[in-house]
Amino acid sequence: MYLIDSSAWIEYLRPDGSKKAKARVSEVLRKDNAVTCGIIIVEVLMGARNEKDYGILKDSMMALPMLAIDESVIKRAADWGFALGRKGRNVPTTNLFIASCAYKQAVVLHIDSDFETIKSVGDFKEEKIQK
């Protein structure tokens, strides 16, 4: 399973987005291997151009299997954020939650170098799409 990060979704959805991102996300969707989480849905929907696009995106995103953000996800994200902070490296809290959601459940599919930074302290799988 692949947890498609908003960075990959944005490239996939943009008319002039990365061809590699479009191909990779399409492949994951075609094979029915995509999952999502609440944070990614919010990030993607925030970028909708209008209400019509918002409705279509919302229906599509909500149709995907969703990984829960439970107490273990919160604790893991906090632990990884603390470990990175001790190394003088900070990443967005949202990406800590996304990486933590994927832990032992999915591969984070992304274009965002923050996940490579989190990987230095976190035990999760990630795949970076090269633009």
C-alpha positions as CSV (number, residue, x, y, z in Angstrom):
1,M,0.0,0.0,0.0
2,Y,1.0,3.6,-0.7
3,L,0.2,6.6,1.4
4,I,0.2,9.3,-1.3
5,D,1.5,12.5,0.2
6,S,-0.1,15.9,-0.8
7,S,3.2,16.8,-2.6
8,A,2.6,13.9,-5.0
9,W,-1.1,14.6,-5.3
10,I,-0.5,18.2,-6.2
11,E,1.8,17.3,-9.0
12,Y,-0.7,14.6,-10.2
13,L,-3.6,17.1,-10.2
14,R,-1.8,20.1,-11.8
15,P,-2.3,20.2,-15.6
16,D,1.4,21.1,-15.9
17,G,2.5,18.8,-13.1
18,S,5.4,16.4,-13.2
19,K,5.0,13.6,-15.7
20,K,6.8,11.2,-13.5
21,A,4.5,12.0,-10.6
22,K,1.4,11.7,-12.8
23,A,2.6,8.3,-14.0
24,R,3.5,6.9,-10.6
25,V,0.3,8.1,-8.8
26,S,-1.7,6.8,-11.7
27,E,0.0,3.4,-11.4
28,V,-0.7,3.2,-7.7
29,L,-4.4,4.2,-8.2
30,R,-4.8,1.8,-11.1
31,K,-3.5,-1.1,-9.0
32,D,-5.9,-0.1,-6.1
33,N,-2.9,0.3,-3.8
34,A,-3.6,3.8,-2.5
35,V,-4.5,4.8,1.1
36,T,-4.8,8.3,2.7
37,C,-5.1,9.9,6.1
38,G,-7.0,13.0,7.3
39,I,-4.1,15.4,7.2
40,I,-3.4,14.6,3.5
41,I,-7.1,15.1,2.6
42,V,-7.1,18.5,4.3
43,E,-3.9,19.6,2.6
44,V,-5.2,18.5,-0.8
45,L,-8.6,20.1,-0.4
46,M,-7.2,23.4,0.8
47,G,-5.7,23.8,-2.7
48,A,-9.0,23.2,-4.6
49,R,-9.6,26.0,-7.1
50,N,-13.3,26.3,-6.7
51,E,-16.3,24.6,-5.0
52,K,-16.9,22.2,-7.9
53,D,-13.3,21.0,-7.8
54,Y,-13.5,20.8,-4.0
55,G,-16.5,18.5,-4.2
56,I,-15.0,16.2,-6.7
57,L,-11.7,16.0,-4.9
58,K,-13.4,15.5,-1.5
59,D,-15.5,12.6,-2.8
60,S,-12.5,11.0,-4.5
61,M,-10.2,11.4,-1.5
62,M,-12.8,10.2,1.0
63,A,-13.4,7.1,-1.1
64,L,-9.8,5.9,-0.4
65,P,-9.1,3.6,2.6
66,M,-8.0,5.9,5.5
67,L,-5.2,5.3,8.0
68,A,-6.2,6.4,11.5
69,I,-4.4,9.0,13.5
70,D,-4.5,7.3,16.9
71,E,-2.5,7.6,20.1
72,S,0.3,5.5,18.8
73,V,0.7,7.7,15.7
74,I,0.7,10.8,17.8
75,K,3.4,9.4,20.2
76,R,5.6,8.2,17.3
77,A,5.3,11.6,15.5
78,A,6.3,13.4,18.7
79,D,9.2,11.0,19.3
80,W,10.5,11.5,15.8
81,G,10.1,15.3,16.0
82,F,11.9,15.4,19.3
83,A,14.8,13.3,17.9
84,L,15.1,15.6,14.9
85,G,14.9,18.7,17.1
86,R,17.9,17.4,19.1
87,K,19.8,17.2,15.8
88,G,18.8,20.7,14.9
89,R,16.6,19.6,12.1
90,N,12.9,20.6,12.0
91,V,10.2,19.4,9.7
92,P,6.5,20.3,9.5
93,T,4.4,18.6,12.1
94,T,2.0,17.5,9.3
95,N,4.8,15.5,7.7
96,L,5.7,13.8,11.0
97,F,2.1,12.7,11.3
98,I,2.0,11.4,7.7
99,A,5.2,9.4,8.2
100,S,4.0,8.1,11.5
101,C,0.6,7.0,9.9
102,A,2.5,5.1,7.3
103,Y,4.7,3.2,9.9
104,K,4.3,-0.6,9.2
105,Q,1.2,0.0,7.1
106,A,2.2,1.8,3.9
107,V,5.0,3.4,1.8
108,V,4.9,7.2,1.8
109,L,4.9,8.3,-1.9
110,H,6.1,11.8,-2.1
111,I,8.1,14.6,-3.7
112,D,9.0,16.3,-0.4
113,S,12.6,16.0,1.0
114,D,11.2,16.3,4.5
115,F,10.4,12.6,4.5
116,E,14.0,11.7,3.8
117,T,14.9,13.8,6.9
118,I,12.3,12.1,9.0
119,K,13.6,8.7,7.8
120,S,16.9,9.5,9.5
121,V,15.2,9.0,12.9
122,G,12.0,7.1,11.9
123,D,11.4,3.5,10.8
124,F,9.0,3.8,7.9
125,K,9.1,3.3,4.2
126,E,9.2,6.1,1.7
127,E,9.5,6.5,-2.1
128,K,10.5,9.8,-3.5
129,I,9.3,10.6,-7.0
130,Q,12.1,12.4,-8.9
131,K,10.7,15.3,-10.8
